Amino acid sequence: MVCISSMVLLFQKSGLPYGSRDTRRLGMGRHFPWRKSLILFFILNRLLHLAAEPLVSQNHNPRWKSEIKYEKRDIFSSINDYKRSQFLDLDGYDSKAIETLYKQVKKDNWDKYLKTTYSRLLPYRDFIAAEVEKQGVPYEIIYLPIVESAAYPMATSHMGATGLWQFMSNSSSAYDMKTTEWVDERRDFIKSTKGAIAKLSYNYKVTGDWLLALAAYNCGLNRVKTVVKKSGIDDFWELSRLGLLPKETINYIPKLLLVSSLLQDKNLYNVPIKWDINEWSEVELENSIDLRLLAEKSGIPFKVLKDGNSELLYNVTPPINSSYKLKIPKEYTDSVKNALLKQDTLIEFYKYRVKSGDTLSEISYHYGLSTPSLIKYNPGVSPRTLRVGRVLIVPAIKKVEPYGSNIETKIFKNYYVVKDGDTLWGLSMKFDTTVEEIALNNGINVNNYIKKGMRLRVP
Protein backbone atom coordinates (compact mmCIF):
# COMPACT_ATOMS: atom_id res chain seq x y z
CA MET A 1 0.00 0.00 0.00
CA VAL A 2 1.41 3.36 -1.01
CA CYS A 3 2.14 5.82 1.76
CA ILE A 4 -0.33 8.73 1.45
CA SER A 5 2.34 11.32 2.12
CA SER A 6 4.41 9.85 -0.71
CA MET A 7 1.44 10.07 -3.08
CA VAL A 8 0.86 13.68 -2.12
CA LEU A 9 4.50 14.37 -2.89
CA LEU A 10 4.18 12.65 -6.26
CA PHE A 11 1.16 14.70 -7.27
CA GLN A 12 2.80 17.88 -6.10
CA LYS A 13 5.77 17.09 -8.33
CA SER A 14 3.35 16.66 -11.25
CA GLY A 15 2.05 20.17 -10.77
CA LEU A 16 -1.49 18.96 -10.05
CA PRO A 17 -2.87 20.14 -6.72
CA TYR A 18 -4.01 17.27 -4.57
CA GLY A 19 -7.82 17.05 -4.53
CA SER A 20 -8.34 19.15 -7.68
CA ARG A 21 -10.81 18.19 -10.41
CA ASP A 22 -7.89 17.46 -12.75
CA THR A 23 -6.47 15.14 -10.21
CA ARG A 24 -9.74 13.30 -9.73
CA ARG A 25 -9.92 12.80 -13.53
CA LEU A 26 -6.47 11.21 -13.44
CA GLY A 27 -7.13 7.59 -14.37
CA MET A 28 -5.06 4.56 -15.17
CA GLY A 29 -6.33 4.42 -18.75
CA ARG A 30 -6.60 8.03 -19.85
CA HIS A 31 -3.08 9.05 -18.77
CA PHE A 32 -0.93 6.11 -19.76
CA PRO A 33 2.46 7.75 -18.96
CA TRP A 34 1.27 8.46 -15.43
CA ARG A 35 0.11 4.86 -15.09
CA LYS A 36 3.63 3.62 -15.82
CA SER A 37 5.05 6.11 -13.34
CA LEU A 38 2.65 5.03 -10.64
CA ILE A 39 3.37 1.34 -11.18
CA LEU A 40 7.09 2.05 -11.01
CA PHE A 41 6.49 4.09 -7.88
CA PHE A 42 4.51 1.23 -6.29
CA ILE A 43 7.36 -1.19 -6.95
CA LEU A 44 10.09 1.13 -5.66
CA ASN A 45 8.03 2.03 -2.61
CA ARG A 46 7.53 -1.63 -1.73
CA LEU A 47 11.23 -2.38 -2.17
CA LEU A 48 12.17 0.54 0.08
CA HIS A 49 9.58 -0.59 2.60
CA LEU A 50 11.01 -4.10 2.69
CA ALA A 51 14.55 -2.80 3.06
CA ALA A 52 13.49 -0.65 5.98
CA GLU A 53 11.79 -3.49 7.84
CA PRO A 54 13.61 -4.93 10.88
CA LEU A 55 15.20 -8.34 10.63
CA VAL A 56 12.23 -9.80 12.50
CA SER A 57 8.80 -8.42 11.71
CA GLN A 58 7.21 -6.34 14.44
CA ASN A 59 4.19 -8.64 14.20
CA HIS A 60 6.36 -11.64 14.91
CA ASN A 61 6.25 -12.61 18.55
CA PRO A 62 9.32 -14.78 19.28
CA ARG A 63 9.28 -17.10 22.25
CA TRP A 64 11.71 -15.02 24.31
CA LYS A 65 9.50 -11.92 24.04
CA SER A 66 6.38 -13.79 25.14
CA GLU A 67 8.24 -15.14 28.16
CA ILE A 68 10.22 -12.05 29.12
CA LYS A 69 8.43 -9.00 27.78
CA TYR A 70 11.07 -6.30 27.79
CA GLU A 71 9.21 -3.60 29.64
CA LYS A 72 10.34 -0.23 30.94
CA ARG A 73 9.16 -1.01 34.44
CA ASP A 74 10.42 0.71 37.57
CA ILE A 75 12.35 -2.00 39.40
CA PHE A 76 14.05 0.51 41.68
CA SER A 77 11.07 1.84 43.60
CA SER A 78 12.16 0.12 46.82
CA ILE A 79 15.39 2.12 46.84
CA ASN A 80 14.42 5.59 45.69
CA ASP A 81 12.13 7.43 43.37
CA TYR A 82 14.40 7.46 40.34
CA LYS A 83 13.62 10.30 37.98
CA ARG A 84 16.80 11.31 36.15
CA SER A 85 17.75 7.98 34.59
CA GLN A 86 16.24 6.39 31.53
CA PHE A 87 15.95 3.09 29.73
CA LEU A 88 17.82 2.43 26.52
CA ASP A 89 16.06 3.53 23.35
CA LEU A 90 15.26 0.27 21.57
CA ASP A 91 13.69 1.72 18.43
CA GLY A 92 14.62 -0.54 15.55
CA TYR A 93 16.35 -3.08 17.78
CA ASP A 94 17.35 -6.42 16.34
CA SER A 95 15.08 -8.86 18.14
CA LYS A 96 16.49 -11.71 16.04
CA ALA A 97 19.91 -11.25 17.64
CA ILE A 98 18.41 -11.31 21.13
CA GLU A 99 16.15 -14.25 20.25
CA THR A 100 19.16 -16.25 19.00
CA LEU A 101 21.08 -15.45 22.16
CA TYR A 102 18.08 -16.39 24.30
CA LYS A 103 17.80 -19.80 22.65
CA GLN A 104 21.49 -20.36 23.30
CA VAL A 105 21.34 -19.41 26.98
CA LYS A 106 18.32 -21.67 27.46
CA LYS A 107 20.51 -24.54 26.27
CA ASP A 108 23.37 -23.46 28.51
CA ASN A 109 21.26 -23.51 31.71
CA TRP A 110 21.63 -19.85 32.44
CA ASP A 111 19.56 -20.15 35.61
CA LYS A 112 22.70 -21.16 37.50
CA TYR A 113 24.78 -18.48 35.77
CA LEU A 114 22.28 -15.74 36.55
CA LYS A 115 21.91 -16.77 40.19
CA THR A 116 25.68 -16.86 40.65
CA THR A 117 26.42 -13.57 38.93
CA TYR A 118 23.47 -11.76 40.48
CA SER A 119 24.49 -12.88 43.97
CA ARG A 120 27.99 -11.51 43.28
CA LEU A 121 26.49 -8.21 42.14
CA LEU A 122 24.27 -7.81 45.22
CA PRO A 123 26.87 -6.18 47.55
CA TYR A 124 27.60 -3.50 44.96
CA ARG A 125 24.23 -3.20 43.20
CA ASP A 126 22.78 -0.39 45.29
CA PHE A 127 25.88 1.77 44.99
CA ILE A 128 25.88 1.22 41.22
CA ALA A 129 22.14 1.98 41.03
CA ALA A 130 22.65 5.21 43.00
CA GLU A 131 25.46 6.31 40.65
CA VAL A 132 23.36 5.42 37.60
CA GLU A 133 20.59 7.64 38.92
CA LYS A 134 22.97 10.40 39.97
CA GLN A 135 24.59 10.60 36.53
CA GLY A 136 21.36 10.07 34.59
CA VAL A 137 22.57 7.11 32.51
CA PRO A 138 20.36 4.19 31.31
CA TYR A 139 19.17 1.76 33.97
CA GLU A 140 20.51 -1.28 32.12
CA ILE A 141 24.06 -0.20 32.96
CA ILE A 142 23.43 -1.51 36.49
CA TYR A 143 23.75 -5.01 35.02
CA LEU A 144 26.78 -4.29 32.81
CA PRO A 145 29.26 -5.81 35.35
CA ILE A 146 27.53 -9.18 34.78
CA VAL A 147 28.34 -8.93 31.07
CA GLU A 148 31.80 -7.49 31.64
CA SER A 149 33.18 -9.65 34.44
CA ALA A 150 30.41 -11.99 35.63
CA ALA A 151 30.19 -9.45 38.49
CA TYR A 152 33.48 -10.73 39.92
CA PRO A 153 35.70 -7.86 41.15
CA MET A 154 38.84 -10.02 41.00
CA ALA A 155 38.25 -10.99 37.35
CA THR A 156 41.13 -10.47 34.92
CA SER A 157 40.77 -11.03 31.18
CA HIS A 158 43.39 -12.56 28.91
CA MET A 159 44.16 -9.01 27.77
CA GLY A 160 44.75 -7.82 31.33
CA ALA A 161 41.47 -5.96 31.87
CA THR A 162 40.59 -6.15 35.55
CA GLY A 163 37.71 -5.65 37.97
CA LEU A 164 33.92 -5.43 37.81
CA TRP A 165 34.11 -2.99 34.89
CA GLN A 166 37.21 -4.51 33.23
CA PHE A 167 39.52 -1.50 33.05
CA MET A 168 42.87 -1.79 31.30
CA SER A 169 45.89 -0.46 33.19
CA ASN A 170 46.61 2.15 30.52
CA SER A 171 43.17 3.76 30.90
CA SER A 172 42.42 3.43 34.61
CA SER A 173 44.67 6.28 35.76
CA ALA A 174 42.49 8.76 33.86
CA TYR A 175 39.64 7.85 36.23
CA ASP A 176 41.53 8.20 39.53
CA MET A 177 42.48 4.54 39.82
CA LYS A 178 46.05 3.63 40.69
CA THR A 179 47.91 0.35 40.92
CA THR A 180 50.65 -0.14 43.51
CA GLU A 181 52.22 -3.08 45.27
CA TRP A 182 49.39 -2.86 47.83
CA VAL A 183 46.27 -2.09 45.80
CA ASP A 184 44.81 -2.42 42.31
CA GLU A 185 42.03 0.16 42.35
CA ARG A 186 40.51 -1.24 39.17
CA ARG A 187 39.05 -3.75 41.64
CA ASP A 188 37.71 -0.97 43.90
CA PHE A 189 33.95 -1.10 43.32
CA ILE A 190 33.45 2.57 44.21
CA LYS A 191 36.24 4.06 42.09
CA SER A 192 35.73 1.69 39.16
CA THR A 193 31.96 2.29 39.08
CA LYS A 194 32.44 6.05 39.03
CA GLY A 195 35.12 5.64 36.36
CA ALA A 196 32.99 3.35 34.18
CA ILE A 197 29.97 5.67 34.26
CA ALA A 198 32.19 8.66 33.51
CA LYS A 199 33.71 6.79 30.56
CA LEU A 200 30.30 5.74 29.23
CA SER A 201 28.98 9.28 29.62
CA TYR A 202 31.93 10.61 27.63
CA ASN A 203 31.35 7.99 24.94
CA TYR A 204 27.72 9.13 24.73
CA LYS A 205 28.79 12.77 24.50
CA VAL A 206 30.99 11.89 21.51
CA THR A 207 28.65 9.44 19.72
CA GLY A 208 25.26 10.91 20.66
CA ASP A 209 23.82 7.41 21.07
CA TRP A 210 23.83 5.12 24.11
CA LEU A 211 24.10 1.90 22.13
CA LEU A 212 27.16 3.26 20.32
CA ALA A 213 28.52 4.49 23.66
CA LEU A 214 28.24 0.95 25.03
CA ALA A 215 29.78 -0.48 21.87
CA ALA A 216 32.68 1.97 22.31
CA TYR A 217 33.11 0.80 25.90
CA ASN A 218 33.59 -2.71 24.56
CA CYS A 219 35.77 -2.22 21.48
CA GLY A 220 37.13 1.31 21.91
CA LEU A 221 35.80 4.76 21.12
CA ASN A 222 38.23 5.41 18.27
CA ARG A 223 37.21 2.20 16.54
CA VAL A 224 33.51 3.06 16.72
CA LYS A 225 34.16 6.60 15.48
CA THR A 226 36.17 5.24 12.54
CA VAL A 227 33.48 2.71 11.59
CA VAL A 228 30.73 5.34 11.76
CA LYS A 229 32.77 7.84 9.74
CA LYS A 230 33.74 5.39 6.99
CA SER A 231 30.29 3.81 6.66
CA GLY A 232 28.18 6.89 7.22
CA ILE A 233 25.96 4.75 9.48
CA ASP A 234 25.35 5.73 13.08
CA ASP A 235 22.87 2.99 14.00
CA PHE A 236 24.25 0.15 16.12
CA TRP A 237 21.85 -2.49 14.78
CA GLU A 238 22.60 -1.62 11.17
CA LEU A 239 26.36 -1.65 11.81
CA SER A 240 25.94 -5.07 13.44
CA ARG A 241 23.80 -6.41 10.59
CA LEU A 242 26.50 -5.39 8.10
CA GLY A 243 29.24 -6.93 10.25
CA LEU A 244 31.14 -3.65 10.55
CA LEU A 245 31.74 -4.08 14.29
CA PRO A 246 33.75 -6.83 16.04
CA LYS A 247 31.79 -10.02 16.70
CA GLU A 248 32.19 -9.60 20.46
CA THR A 249 30.70 -6.09 20.26
CA ILE A 250 27.83 -7.28 18.05
CA ASN A 251 26.83 -9.75 20.79
CA TYR A 252 27.70 -7.39 23.66
CA ILE A 253 24.60 -5.19 23.64
CA PRO A 254 22.06 -7.99 22.97
CA LYS A 255 23.59 -9.83 25.93
CA LEU A 256 23.21 -6.76 28.17
CA LEU A 257 19.58 -6.30 27.08
CA LEU A 258 18.86 -9.97 27.66
CA VAL A 259 20.52 -10.08 31.10
CA SER A 260 18.77 -6.93 32.31
CA SER A 261 15.44 -8.19 30.99
CA LEU A 262 15.81 -11.63 32.57
CA LEU A 263 16.80 -10.17 35.92
CA GLN A 264 13.79 -7.85 35.92
CA ASP A 265 11.44 -10.82 35.70
CA LYS A 266 11.03 -12.11 39.25
CA ASN A 267 9.49 -15.39 38.14
CA LEU A 268 11.75 -16.40 35.29
CA TYR A 269 14.51 -18.83 36.36
CA ASN A 270 13.52 -18.26 40.03
CA VAL A 271 16.38 -15.79 40.42
CA PRO A 272 16.04 -14.25 43.93
CA ILE A 273 15.43 -10.58 43.14
CA LYS A 274 16.13 -8.78 46.41
CA TRP A 275 16.15 -5.05 46.92
CA ASP A 276 17.28 -4.86 50.51
CA ILE A 277 19.43 -1.79 50.94
CA ASN A 278 23.20 -2.42 50.89
CA GLU A 279 24.84 0.81 51.99
CA TRP A 280 28.56 1.24 52.51
CA SER A 281 30.58 3.68 54.58
CA GLU A 282 34.28 4.51 54.39
CA VAL A 283 36.61 4.67 57.38
CA GLU A 284 39.98 6.34 56.88
CA LEU A 285 42.75 4.37 58.57
CA GLU A 286 45.70 5.83 60.45
CA ASN A 287 47.64 2.56 60.57
CA SER A 288 47.85 -0.69 58.68
CA ILE A 289 45.43 -3.40 59.72
CA ASP A 290 44.98 -7.05 58.93
CA LEU A 291 41.45 -7.75 57.68
CA ARG A 292 41.48 -11.14 59.40
CA LEU A 293 42.21 -9.61 62.81
CA LEU A 294 39.66 -6.84 62.29
CA ALA A 295 37.00 -9.40 61.38
CA GLU A 296 37.82 -11.35 64.54
CA LYS A 297 37.70 -8.30 66.84
CA SER A 298 34.67 -6.52 65.31
CA GLY A 299 32.40 -9.43 64.43
CA ILE A 300 32.14 -8.48 60.77
CA PRO A 301 32.45 -11.51 58.47
CA PHE A 302 35.85 -11.67 56.81
CA LYS A 303 34.25 -12.33 53.40
CA VAL A 304 32.25 -9.11 53.68
CA LEU A 305 35.43 -7.15 54.39
CA LYS A 306 37.23 -8.87 51.53
CA ASP A 307 34.37 -8.31 49.07
CA GLY A 308 34.15 -4.64 49.98
CA ASN A 309 37.89 -4.09 49.67
CA SER A 310 38.79 -6.29 46.73
CA GLU A 311 41.41 -3.81 45.57
CA LEU A 312 43.72 -4.97 48.37
CA LEU A 313 46.34 -7.32 46.96
CA TYR A 314 46.86 -8.80 50.42
CA ASN A 315 44.74 -9.15 53.54
CA VAL A 316 46.68 -6.17 54.91
CA THR A 317 45.93 -2.51 54.21
CA PRO A 318 48.70 -0.22 52.88
CA PRO A 319 51.35 1.29 55.19
CA ILE A 320 50.77 4.25 57.49
CA ASN A 321 50.22 7.68 55.93
CA SER A 322 48.61 6.11 52.85
CA SER A 323 45.14 7.57 53.63
CA TYR A 324 43.52 4.27 52.76
CA LYS A 325 39.75 4.21 53.25
CA LEU A 326 38.32 0.91 54.43
CA LYS A 327 34.87 0.17 53.01
CA ILE A 328 32.42 -1.48 55.39
CA PRO A 329 28.63 -2.05 55.38
CA LYS A 330 26.91 0.69 57.37
CA GLU A 331 25.47 -1.71 59.93
CA TYR A 332 29.01 -2.65 61.00
CA THR A 333 30.37 0.89 61.20
CA ASP A 334 30.18 1.24 64.99
CA SER A 335 31.62 -2.19 65.78
CA VAL A 336 34.54 -1.64 63.38
CA LYS A 337 35.30 1.81 64.77
CA ASN A 338 35.22 0.44 68.32
CA ALA A 339 37.60 -2.36 67.36
CA LEU A 340 39.98 0.14 65.78
CA LEU A 341 39.92 2.34 68.91
CA LYS A 342 40.39 -0.46 71.44
CA GLN A 343 43.22 -2.28 69.73
CA ASP A 344 46.76 -0.92 69.76
CA THR A 345 47.45 -2.93 66.64
CA LEU A 346 45.36 -5.01 64.26
CA ILE A 347 48.22 -6.40 62.27
CA GLU A 348 50.81 -9.11 62.84
CA PHE A 349 54.49 -8.47 62.22
CA TYR A 350 57.62 -10.47 61.76
CA LYS A 351 60.77 -9.26 63.53
CA TYR A 352 64.05 -9.77 61.81
CA ARG A 353 67.54 -8.97 63.14
CA VAL A 354 69.91 -7.84 60.39
CA LYS A 355 72.97 -10.03 59.78
CA SER A 356 76.17 -9.55 57.85
CA GLY A 357 75.62 -9.62 54.11
CA ASP A 358 71.90 -8.83 54.36
CA THR A 359 70.35 -6.29 52.03
CA LEU A 360 66.98 -4.59 52.31
CA SER A 361 66.03 -5.73 48.82
CA GLU A 362 66.63 -9.40 49.64
CA ILE A 363 64.81 -9.15 52.99
CA SER A 364 61.80 -7.37 51.47
CA TYR A 365 61.67 -9.83 48.58
CA HIS A 366 61.62 -12.75 51.00
CA TYR A 367 58.70 -11.29 52.94
CA GLY A 368 56.75 -10.29 49.83
CA LEU A 369 56.91 -6.50 49.80
CA SER A 370 58.98 -3.77 48.21
CA THR A 371 62.02 -2.06 49.69
CA PRO A 372 60.23 1.34 49.95
CA SER A 373 57.39 -0.30 51.91
CA LEU A 374 59.83 -2.01 54.26
CA ILE A 375 61.47 1.37 54.88
CA LYS A 376 58.06 2.93 55.64
CA TYR A 377 57.60 0.43 58.45
CA ASN A 378 61.13 1.08 59.71
CA PRO A 379 61.81 4.84 59.77
CA GLY A 380 65.48 5.74 59.72
CA VAL A 381 66.55 2.60 57.88
CA SER A 382 68.48 3.11 54.68
CA PRO A 383 69.92 0.58 52.20
CA ARG A 384 73.28 2.38 52.44
CA THR A 385 73.44 2.45 56.23
CA LEU A 386 71.85 -0.87 57.13
CA ARG A 387 73.30 -1.66 60.53
CA VAL A 388 74.03 -5.22 61.59
CA GLY A 389 71.95 -6.12 64.60
CA ARG A 390 69.13 -3.69 63.73
CA VAL A 391 65.72 -5.27 64.33
CA LEU A 392 63.34 -4.74 61.40
CA ILE A 393 59.55 -4.78 61.66
CA VAL A 394 57.99 -6.61 58.68
CA PRO A 395 54.18 -6.79 58.15
CA ALA A 396 52.98 -10.38 57.84
CA ILE A 397 51.26 -10.07 54.50
CA LYS A 398 51.87 -13.76 53.86
CA LYS A 399 53.14 -16.80 55.72
CA VAL A 400 56.85 -17.36 55.18
CA GLU A 401 59.71 -19.02 56.98
CA PRO A 402 62.06 -16.64 58.82
CA TYR A 403 64.60 -15.10 56.47
CA GLY A 404 67.83 -17.09 56.64
CA SER A 405 66.08 -19.81 58.65
CA ASN A 406 68.40 -22.38 57.11
CA ILE A 407 71.26 -20.91 59.16
CA GLU A 408 71.57 -22.57 62.53
CA THR A 409 71.29 -20.15 65.45
CA LYS A 410 74.36 -20.30 67.72
CA ILE A 411 74.11 -19.97 71.49
CA PHE A 412 76.99 -17.90 72.90
CA LYS A 413 77.52 -19.60 76.26
CA ASN A 414 81.34 -19.91 76.28
CA TYR A 415 84.17 -17.40 76.68
CA TYR A 416 87.36 -16.87 74.73
CA VAL A 417 90.40 -14.73 75.70
CA VAL A 418 91.81 -12.79 72.77
CA LYS A 419 95.37 -13.55 71.75
CA ASP A 420 97.92 -11.70 69.66
CA GLY A 421 96.90 -11.62 66.00
CA ASP A 422 93.23 -12.45 66.64
CA THR A 423 90.62 -10.67 64.60
CA LEU A 424 86.83 -10.83 64.64
CA TRP A 425 86.94 -12.35 61.18
CA GLY A 426 89.37 -15.04 62.28
CA LEU A 427 87.31 -15.82 65.38
CA SER A 428 84.10 -16.06 63.30
CA MET A 429 85.78 -18.67 61.12
CA LYS A 430 87.19 -20.47 64.16
CA PHE A 431 83.81 -20.77 65.90
CA ASP A 432 81.69 -21.16 62.74
CA THR A 433 79.65 -18.01 63.22
CA THR A 434 79.63 -14.47 61.82
CA VAL A 435 81.46 -11.27 62.71
CA GLU A 436 78.11 -9.61 63.39
CA GLU A 437 76.92 -12.28 65.80
CA ILE A 438 80.18 -12.03 67.81
CA ALA A 439 79.91 -8.24 67.89
CA LEU A 440 76.21 -8.36 68.83
CA ASN A 441 76.73 -10.83 71.69
CA ASN A 442 79.63 -8.84 73.07
CA GLY A 443 78.23 -5.33 72.72
CA ILE A 444 80.92 -4.08 70.37
CA ASN A 445 80.97 -2.64 66.87
CA VAL A 446 81.95 -4.83 63.93
CA ASN A 447 84.61 -2.25 63.05
CA ASN A 448 86.19 -2.24 66.49
CA TYR A 449 89.65 -3.65 67.00
CA ILE A 450 89.96 -6.39 69.58
CA LYS A 451 92.92 -6.35 71.94
CA LYS A 452 94.95 -9.10 73.52
CA GLY A 453 93.39 -10.20 76.82
CA MET A 454 89.81 -9.24 75.94
CA ARG A 455 87.23 -11.77 77.12
CA LEU A 456 84.62 -12.49 74.45
CA ARG A 457 81.47 -14.59 74.41
CA VAL A 458 81.63 -17.30 71.77
CA PRO A 459 79.44 -20.29 70.78
N, C-alpha and C positions, 0 to 999 in steps of 0.2 A: 504494500500500500504506500502510495507516494505521500511524503510529508507535506502537509498543507502549506507550511511556510515556504518550502522549496517550490511548490507550484506557483505561489504568489510571486516569488522571485522570478520564475520563468516567464510569467505573463508580463511582469513589469519590464523585463528585458525586451519583450516583443513590442513594447510600446502600446499595448492594449491595457487600459485600466481594468483592474479586477472588478467584476460585477457589471461591466458595461454591456450594452445590447450587443456590441460587436463581439464581445467575448462570449456571450451566451450563444451566439450563432456559430461559434467556432466548433466545428464537428469533425469527426474522424474521416468523413468522406469528402466533404467540400473543400477542405484545406489539406491536401495530401502531404505537402512538405512539412506541415506542422505535425501531422500524424507520425511521420518518420522520426521527427525530433522528439516527440513525446515517448514513443516506444524506446528510442535510444536512452532517453532520460530515465524511463522506468528501469531499464536494465542496469544502467550505471548506479542508480540510486540503491537498487537491491544489492549490487556488489559492494558498494560502500557500507551499506547497513550490515552485511555479513562480516565484513572485515572489522567493523567496529564492535561486533558482539564479543563478550568475554569468552574465554575458553570453555566454560561451562555455562549453559543457558541459565538465565536468572529464574526460569520456570523449573529448572531441574532442582530437585531436592535431594542431594546426596545423603547417604546414611549418616555421615558424621554430623551434618547440620541438623538432622531431625533428632539426634541424640543430645547434641551439645547446645545448639542455638546460641550463637555468638551474640550476646546482648550487651548493651551498654548499661548494665545494672550497677547500682552503687553498693559495692561489696565492702566499703570502708566506713559505713555509718556507725559502727560500734567504736570506732576510734575518734573520728572527728567529722564535722560537716565539711567535706571537701568541696571547694568551689572553684579553685583556680585551675586544677588539672583537667585533663581531657582524655578521651579515648582516641586511639589512632583512627584516622580517616581511612575507611576501607572501601571507598568508592572505586569500583573497577577491580577489586581484588581477585586474585586467581584462586577460586575455590577448588579447582582441580588439583593444584599443588598441595593445598592443605588436606584435601580428601585423600590423595595418595599417601601423604605422610601419616594420616590418621589410620589408614589400613595397615601401614607398616607397624606403627606402634601398638596396634591391637594384637598383631602377631608376636611382638616382642615383649608382651606382658608388662606394659608400662605402669600398671597399678603399683607394682613394687618400686619401680623407678620414681614415680611421682611421690609416693609416700616417703621414700628415703630422702629425696632432694628437698621436698617441702619441709620435712622435719629439720633438715639442716638449715633451711632458710629462716625458720621460726624465730631464733634469737635475734636476728637482724632485721626481720621483716618490717617491724613498726618504725624503726629508724629510717629505713629506706622509704617507706610509705610517706613519712613526714617530710623527707627531703623532696620526694616527687611532688607532693602538694606545695611545698614552699617554693620550688622553682617552676611550678606550672608545666611540668612535662607529662607526657601520656602515662596513664595508669599502668599500662602493660609493662613498663620499664621495671616495675617492682619485681617481676618474675624473670628479668633478664639474667640475673646470676645463675638461675637454673640452666639456662641455655649456654651461658659462658663457661661455667665451672662446676656444674652440678651442685651449685650452692656450697662448695667446699672451699673455705678460705685458704687452705694449705695447697690447693691445686696448682700444679705447674705444667704447662703444655710442653710439647716437644720443641717448641720454638723459644721457650723460656718465659712466656707470659705467666703471670702469677696472681693468685688471689681470687676473690669472689668475682671481680670485674676483669680479670686477666690483663693487667697492665704489663707492658714491656718495660724493661729497665731504662731504656733510652727515652721514654715518654713520661715516666712517673714523676720525675723531678719537677716537671712543669706544673704539677698539681699538688705540690707541697708534700710529696712522699719521698723519703730518703731510705737508703739501704746502707746499713753499717754492719759491723761484726755482731751487733746485739739485736738489731731489728731489721725487718724487711717490711716497710710500711705499706707496700702493695697488698699485704695481708691484713692491714688495719681496716676493719669494716667501716669505721667512721670516715677516715681520710679517703679511702678508695671509693666509697659511695659518693662523697662530695666531688671527687675528681671525675668519676664516670659521668655524673649528671652534668657537670660543667663541660666535659668533652662532648657529650651528646648535644647539649644546648648550642655549643659553638658549631658543631656539624650542621645543625638545623639552621643556624643563622646564615651559614654559607650556602647550603643547598636549598633552603626554603621548603623542605619537605621532610617529615619525620621518618618516613620509610627509607628515604635516601640517607638521612642522618644515621639511622641504625645500620644501614648497609656500609656506610663509611666507618662506623665503629668497628665493623667486622673486618673489612678488607683495606681500610685506609682512605682518608678523605681525598688525597691527591688522585688515587686510582678512580674513585667515583667521579670526581670532577673531570678527569680526562675522558672517561667513557661518555659522560653526558655531553661534553663539548664536541667530541668526534662524531657521535651519533645524532646529536640534536634532539635526543629523547631524554626527558626528565621524569619519566614514570617508571617506578621500580618494577612493576609487573611486566611492562613491555620490555624493559631491559632484560629481565629474567627470561621472558619467552623467547627472545632473540639470542639468548646465551651470551650476552655481552658482559655479564658479571661472573666472578668465580663461582664454581658449583657450590662451595660451602656457603657463600653469601646468598645464593639463590634459595637455599634451603633454610637459611638463618632466620629470616622474618616469618615464613610460614610456621617454623617450629616455635617461635616466640608466641605467635597468635594462637597456636594450638595449645601450648602449655598454659597460657593465661586463661584460655577459654575452659580447658579441662579443670583447672583449679578453682574456677568460679562456680562450677557445678558441684554442689555439696553432696549429690547423690551418686554421681558418676565415679566409679572405681572405689567408692567408700573412702576417699581421702579425707582424713580428719581436718576439716577447715575450722581452725580456732582463731579467734580474734581477741584473745586475752592480751592485755597491754604488756609489752615487754620494754620497759624504759631503762635506760642506762645512765649512770652518772660517772664522772671522771674525778679521780683523786690524785692530785699531784704529789709525788713521792720525794722525800728529802734524801732517802738512802736506798740502797739496793735491797730488794727483798726476794725471797724464794717463794714462788707461788704455792709450793707444797706445804711449807711451814705456815703461810698465811691461811691457807684453806683449813689446816689443822687447828689453828688458834681462833679463827673467826667463825667456823662452822659453814662457810660457803663451800659448795662442792668444787673440787679441784677442776673438774671438767668445765664447769661454768666459767671459772677464771681463765682457763686455757682457751675456751671458745671466744671469750670476749677480748682476749689479748693475743690473738693468733700471730701477730707480727713479731712477737718475741721468738728469737731463734733458740733460746734456752728457757728453762723454767725459772730463770733469774732475770730480774729487771736490770736495765743498764746501770753503770756506775753512778756515784753521787754527782750532783751538779748537772745531771743530764736533763732535768725537768720532765722526766717521763710521767705521763698521766695514765694511771691504772684504771681500766674500765670495769665497772662492776654493776650488776643489776641494782636498781634503786632500793629494793627491799633489804639488801645486804649492806647498805651504806654505813649505817650506824655500827653494826658489828665489826665491819672491816676497820673503820676509823678507831674504834676502841682497841682492837688488836694491835693496830699500828702504834697507838699511844702507850699501851701497857708494856710492850716488848722493847727491850733495848736493841735487839737485833732479830730480824726474821730471815736470816741467811746464814748458811754454814760456810765455814772457811777452812782451807788447808793452811798449815803453817810450815814454811820451809826455811831451813837455815842454809845460807849460801856457803858453798864449798869452793875450794880452789878449782879453777878451770870452768866454773859455771858462767853462763851468760844469760842475760834477761830473755833474749830471744828463744833460747833453748828451753828455759824454764816455762815461759809463757806458752810455747808450742806444746809442751808436754801436758799442761793443764787446760789447753783448749781455748786460749784467749790471746789477744794481741799484746805486743810489748807496751804500746801506749795505755791500754786498759790496765795492765799489771802495775804500771807506774801510777795511775790514778788511785789505785788502792793502797799504794805505798809512797806517799809524798816524800820527796827528798831523795828518792832512789834515782840513780842515773846509770845508764849502761857504761859510761866511762869511769864512774867512781863506785862501782859495785864492790862493797866491802865484804870480805870473807867474815862469816859469823853473823851477818845481818839476817834477822828473821823477817821473811816476807809473808804478807797476808795474801792468800789466793782464793777468790770466790769459787765455791764448789759447783761449777756449772755442769760438771759431769763426773761420774765416778772413775777415778784413775788410781793406779798404784802410786805411792810416794815417788817423787822424782829421785832417781839414783838409788831406788830400793834394792837393786842388785848388789850394791856395795854393803858389805857387812859392817855394822856399827861396832866400833871398838870401845871397850870400857877401860878408862884410864885409872887403874887401881894400883899401879906400881910407880916406883920412883927411880930416876936415873940421875947420877952426878956427872955433870959436863966435864969432859976432858979437853986437853989441848987439841986443836984441830977440828973439834966437833962443830957441825953446822946443823941448823934445823932441817935442811934438805937431807943431809946424811942420816940424821936420826929418824926422819920419816921413812927412809928406805930400810933402815935397820929394824924398825919396829912395825913395818908394813902398815903405815898409816899415811896421813898427809901433813904437810907443813901447817896448814890451816887448823887442823884438829889439834896438833900439839900446841900451837899458839893459843887457840881458844880455851883449851883445858888448863893452860898455865897463865892466862891473863896477860899475855904479851902480844906485841904486834908482829906480824909475819916478817916485817923488815928489820926487826930488832936483832942486834948481835947478841949471841949468847957467850957468856964468859966461863972460863974454867972454874969449877966448884959450884956452879949453879945447880940447884936441885929441881928437876923437872918431872912432872907427872907423865907417865908413858903407859901404853897398853900392857 
